[in-house]
Amino acid sequence: MISQMVQRHNLVWLDSDLDLAPYTAVPEQASFAREWIALGLPLVVARQPKQQVTGAPHIALGLTMPPPATRQRVSLYVPTEAILRQSGPLELAQSLPHVPLWQEAIQRVLNICTAAGVTPCVYGSLMWQTVSRYNYLTDTSDIDILFICNESSDIKLLVDSLAAFAESCPRLDGEILAPSGWAAAWREVAAAGKDGGSSRILAKSSFGARLFSLDEFFEQKAA
């Protein structure tokens, strides 16, 4: 099984000498992925298949191609031995220099997370623009944030404070990563809280997805 140190949304840098052809779902995208890796740019850890292929351990990675190939995703399933280094998700504060028009909104989110004891990280277009030389963001882009919570985080304060962004521009999307190891869209968590927790929310881990009640989401350990 892939090391639990490598989690969904983590960043991974690969050996540029790796022949990507056997590991790329769409062979035509292998050349772009090869150039990307040669520039020293990271890929992101995707949800992993539950069953490993025979032989050496592999890991599912991805990257989103920049414009004009917007939203085209490159998927790789490579040997873990090709990983040169890895890190956790990109912290939101690191994106500030790359979005001059969104400074106020991002600073508000940072302040909320500080008050709630939550670590905000970023994924999606803002993350790709921050780590690369490419321009991913448009006037209609969302901010996708991973709110990493621990046992002492004030999740109610977090969700209540985020409600102020419900109709904001730019739109604030993303997931709450509970101490349980499961992640769910913060908007779903907020909606479930309003109806007393009776709604089921879709949560994801590194290896799967399932429906939970709100209490289960925060208590159930990820597989």
C-alpha positions as CSV (number, residue, x, y, z in Angstrom):
1,M,0.0,0.0,0.0
2,I,1.1,3.6,-0.7
3,S,2.7,5.3,2.3
4,Q,0.1,7.2,4.4
5,M,2.6,10.1,4.2
6,V,1.4,10.6,0.7
7,Q,-2.1,12.0,0.9
8,R,-4.6,13.4,-1.6
9,H,-3.7,17.0,-2.5
10,N,-0.1,16.5,-1.5
11,L,2.5,17.7,-4.0
12,V,5.1,15.3,-5.6
13,W,8.2,15.9,-7.7
14,L,9.2,13.2,-10.0
15,D,12.5,12.1,-11.5
16,S,12.7,13.8,-15.0
17,D,14.5,10.7,-16.4
18,L,11.3,8.6,-15.9
19,D,9.8,7.3,-19.1
20,L,6.2,8.4,-18.7
21,A,4.8,6.6,-21.7
22,P,3.8,3.4,-19.8
23,Y,2.3,5.4,-17.0
24,T,0.1,8.0,-18.8
25,A,-3.6,7.3,-19.3
26,V,-3.5,9.4,-22.5
27,P,-0.3,8.7,-24.4
28,E,-0.6,12.1,-26.3
29,Q,-0.2,13.9,-23.0
30,A,3.1,12.2,-22.0
31,S,5.2,14.8,-23.8
32,F,3.6,17.7,-21.9
33,A,4.0,15.9,-18.6
34,R,7.6,15.2,-19.5
35,E,8.2,18.9,-20.1
36,W,6.4,19.8,-16.9
37,I,8.5,17.5,-14.8
38,A,11.7,18.7,-16.5
39,L,10.9,22.2,-15.3
40,G,11.0,21.0,-11.8
41,L,7.2,21.4,-11.3
42,P,5.1,19.2,-9.0
43,L,2.1,17.0,-9.6
44,V,-0.7,16.5,-7.2
45,V,-1.6,13.3,-5.4
46,A,-5.0,12.0,-6.7
47,R,-7.4,9.6,-5.1
48,Q,-5.7,6.2,-5.2
49,P,-7.1,2.9,-6.6
50,K,-8.1,0.5,-3.9
51,Q,-6.3,-2.3,-5.5
52,Q,-2.6,-2.0,-6.3
53,V,-1.2,-3.4,-9.5
54,T,1.2,-6.3,-9.1
55,G,4.8,-5.5,-8.7
56,A,6.4,-2.3,-7.2
57,P,4.1,0.2,-5.4
58,H,2.6,2.8,-7.7
59,I,0.9,6.1,-7.0
60,A,-1.9,8.0,-8.9
61,L,-0.9,11.6,-9.7
62,G,-2.4,14.3,-11.8
63,L,-1.9,17.8,-13.2
64,T,-4.3,20.2,-14.9
65,M,-3.0,21.6,-18.2
66,P,-2.9,25.4,-18.5
67,P,-4.8,27.4,-21.1
68,P,-5.6,27.0,-23.9
69,A,-6.0,23.3,-22.8
70,T,-8.0,24.5,-19.8
71,R,-9.4,21.7,-17.5
72,Q,-7.7,19.0,-19.5
73,R,-6.2,16.7,-16.8
74,V,-3.1,14.6,-17.2
75,S,-3.3,11.4,-15.1
76,L,-0.3,9.3,-14.2
77,Y,0.2,6.1,-12.3
78,V,3.9,5.9,-11.6
79,P,6.2,3.8,-9.4
80,T,6.7,5.4,-6.0
81,E,10.5,4.9,-6.5
82,A,10.3,7.7,-9.1
83,I,9.4,10.3,-6.4
84,L,12.3,12.6,-5.7
85,R,10.5,14.5,-2.9
86,Q,7.0,15.3,-1.6
87,S,5.3,18.0,0.5
88,G,1.9,18.6,2.0
89,P,-0.7,20.7,0.1
90,L,0.4,24.3,-0.8
91,E,-0.5,26.7,2.0
92,L,-2.9,29.4,1.1
93,A,-0.6,32.2,2.2
94,Q,1.9,31.3,-0.4
95,S,-0.6,32.2,-3.1
96,L,-1.0,35.8,-2.0
97,P,1.7,37.3,-4.4
98,H,0.0,35.6,-7.4
99,V,-3.5,37.1,-7.0
100,P,-3.2,40.8,-6.5
101,L,-7.0,41.3,-7.2
102,W,-7.9,38.7,-4.5
103,Q,-5.7,39.9,-1.7
104,E,-8.5,41.1,0.5
105,A,-10.6,37.9,0.2
106,I,-7.6,35.6,0.8
107,Q,-6.6,37.6,3.9
108,R,-10.1,37.3,5.3
109,V,-9.9,33.6,4.9
110,L,-6.5,33.5,6.5
111,N,-7.9,35.5,9.5
112,I,-10.8,33.1,9.8
113,C,-8.6,30.1,9.8
114,T,-6.3,31.6,12.4
115,A,-9.2,32.2,14.7
116,A,-10.6,28.7,14.2
117,G,-7.2,26.9,14.6
118,V,-7.4,25.6,11.0
119,T,-4.6,25.3,8.4
120,P,-5.8,26.6,5.0
121,C,-4.2,25.1,1.9
122,V,-5.0,25.7,-1.7
123,Y,-5.6,23.4,-4.7
124,G,-7.1,23.8,-8.2
125,S,-6.3,26.7,-10.6
126,L,-4.9,29.0,-7.9
127,M,-2.5,26.3,-6.7
128,W,-1.3,25.5,-10.3
129,Q,-0.7,29.2,-11.0
130,T,1.3,29.6,-7.8
131,V,3.6,26.6,-8.5
132,S,4.1,27.1,-12.2
133,R,4.9,29.9,-14.7
134,Y,1.4,29.5,-16.4
135,N,-1.6,31.7,-16.1
136,Y,-4.5,29.5,-15.0
137,L,-6.8,32.1,-13.4
138,T,-9.6,34.0,-15.1
139,D,-12.2,36.5,-13.9
140,T,-14.6,33.5,-13.2
141,S,-12.1,31.3,-11.4
142,D,-13.0,29.9,-8.0
143,I,-10.7,29.7,-5.0
144,D,-10.4,26.1,-3.9
145,I,-9.2,25.7,-0.3
146,L,-8.5,22.7,1.8
147,F,-9.3,23.5,5.4
148,I,-7.1,21.1,7.4
149,C,-8.6,20.7,10.9
150,N,-7.2,19.0,14.0
151,E,-8.7,17.9,17.2
152,S,-8.7,21.4,18.7
153,S,-10.0,23.2,15.7
154,D,-13.2,25.2,16.1
155,I,-15.0,23.8,13.1
156,K,-18.3,25.5,13.9
157,L,-16.6,28.9,14.0
158,L,-14.9,28.0,10.7
159,V,-18.2,27.0,8.9
160,D,-20.2,29.9,10.4
161,S,-17.5,32.4,9.3
162,L,-17.3,30.9,5.8
163,A,-21.0,31.5,5.4
164,A,-20.2,35.1,4.6
165,F,-18.5,33.9,1.4
166,A,-21.6,32.1,0.2
167,E,-22.2,34.6,-2.6
168,S,-18.8,36.2,-2.8
169,C,-16.7,37.0,-5.8
170,P,-14.4,35.2,-6.3
171,R,-16.4,32.2,-5.3
172,L,-14.9,30.3,-2.4
173,D,-15.1,26.5,-2.7
174,G,-13.1,23.7,-1.3
175,E,-13.1,21.0,1.4
176,I,-12.9,20.6,5.1
177,L,-10.4,17.9,6.0
178,A,-11.6,16.5,9.3
179,P,-9.3,14.9,11.9
180,S,-11.0,11.6,10.8
181,G,-9.0,11.8,7.5
182,W,-12.1,12.3,5.4
183,A,-12.7,15.5,3.4
184,A,-16.0,17.0,2.4
185,A,-17.1,20.2,0.6
186,W,-17.4,23.0,3.2
187,R,-20.7,24.0,1.7
188,E,-22.2,20.6,2.2
189,V,-20.9,20.5,5.8
190,A,-22.5,23.9,6.4
191,A,-25.8,22.8,4.9
192,A,-25.9,19.6,7.0
193,G,-25.2,21.7,10.1
194,K,-28.2,23.9,9.4
195,D,-30.7,21.0,9.3
196,G,-29.4,19.4,12.5
197,G,-27.0,17.1,10.9
198,S,-29.6,14.8,9.3
199,S,-28.4,15.3,5.8
200,R,-25.8,12.9,4.3
201,I,-22.6,14.4,3.0
202,L,-20.3,13.0,0.4
203,A,-16.8,12.6,1.8
204,K,-13.5,11.6,0.2
205,S,-10.3,10.0,1.4
206,S,-7.1,9.1,-0.4
207,F,-8.7,5.7,-1.4
208,G,-12.4,6.2,-1.8
209,A,-15.6,8.1,-1.3
210,R,-18.8,7.5,0.7
211,L,-21.8,9.1,2.3
212,F,-21.7,10.1,6.0
213,S,-23.9,11.8,8.5
214,L,-22.2,14.9,9.9
215,D,-21.2,13.2,13.2
216,E,-19.8,10.2,11.3
217,F,-17.8,12.5,9.0
218,F,-15.9,13.9,12.0
219,E,-15.5,10.7,13.9
220,Q,-15.0,7.9,11.3
221,K,-11.4,7.2,10.5
222,A,-10.4,7.1,6.8
223,A,-9.5,3.9,5.2
